[in-house]
Structures are given as structure tokens and as C-alpha cells.
Amino acid sequence: MVVKNAKLEATAVKPEQYPEKNLQEVVFVGRSNVGKSSIINSLANRKSLARVGSTPGKTRVINFYNIDDKLYLVDLPGYGYAGVSKTMKASWGNIVETYLNTRENIQLIIMLVDIRHKPTQDDKIMYEWLAANMVRHVVVASKADKISRSAIKPRLKEIKDALGVPDEVKIIPYSSENGAGRDELWTMIEESISGI
């Protein structure tokens, strides 16, 4: 997909702050520092649409990025960062849970895991939620350029086994640096969004 116009339209912590436009939404979930902002920038073909934080756990709000007035790419706060207080973690959890449980425009959830590391307990909990709620989803193994090509397949199998990903759910290796996986992920997004 060729993106002509991409902009941050809203940041929200509660439902009344969500955008009023009735666009379909593609949602990014994953641990802090897994590369959600980088992948959003890569998909939108922009260098700094989503701010890439130097500190993990920086995104504390839901960011809605308007893509050509056709859909929103929605960046949820990352989970599992140890350097924040329990109170902060609980408030992020509430922000994310409220959005996921109340938003009707969600068409696809893209769950990011770092290809270099085994999925964490938080990743497993997130994936169990996706499976239990029967939400259409895809798993993206980010930072694929950081490992050798020969290591990619075994890593994907490790992620699949650790999370219990069924065969019909894709795991896409992705690199924001060289664009590997970008076309495949856009195809998945386009298939999930009607009228794009």
C-alpha cells in the first residue's frame, strides 16, 4: 500500500478521548521496547510519525495514527517494563483493557515479539487473551535484521511453540531497518479492512 497522508490524530487514555471518525482500526500490542513505533513508521513510510522512545515504557497513552483517512494504526502502551511502579503498570493495564474491551472498530491486532528473545510471561498472557477473545490477529517477530537469516526459521518456531500459536495464524519476521515483512504485513492489514 502506498501511504499518501499519515498523521497522529489523537492520543487518549479514556474512551471519550478516542477519535470520533468511524475508521476501522489495526492495533499494535507488545512489550515495551519491542519496536511498535518503528514498525508503524515503517508501514507509513515516515521517519518520525510515531516517536521512537529511547527509554522503554515511554508510551503511556493510546496513539491513533490516521492513514489516508482509510484506517487508524493504533499504538497501545507497551507492557512488561520493569522500571515503572505497580500503580503505573495498573493504570496502563486499565487503559489497554478498556480500549480492547470497548472499541468496536478493531479489525486486526498485530502482536509484536522480539525475534531475538523467547516470549515472556506477559507475552503469553497477551496471546492467551487474543486467542480466548477470538480476535483476528497476526504475530510479528520484530528486529529480524538483528539475527542471521539462518536463525530466523528456528526463532519463529520457538515463538510459535512458546505462545501456542495455531498453524492458521501467521508469524511474520519483520525488519523496520530494511523493510523485510512490510509488504506481507500490509497484505494482512488490507485483507482485514473492508473497502481499503
CORJOPE-V765094 format. One record per helix or strand of 3 or more residues. SS is the DSSP state (2 for helix, 1 for strand). FROM is the first residue (numbers start at 0). TO is the last residue. Records with the same first field share a line. If there is no record, write none. Layout:
BEGIN
SS = FROM-TO  FROM-TO
END
This chain:
BEGIN
1 = 5-11  23-30  61-66  70-74  105-113  136-141  170-172
2 = 14-16  35-43  85-101  120-131  143-145  148-162  181-191
END
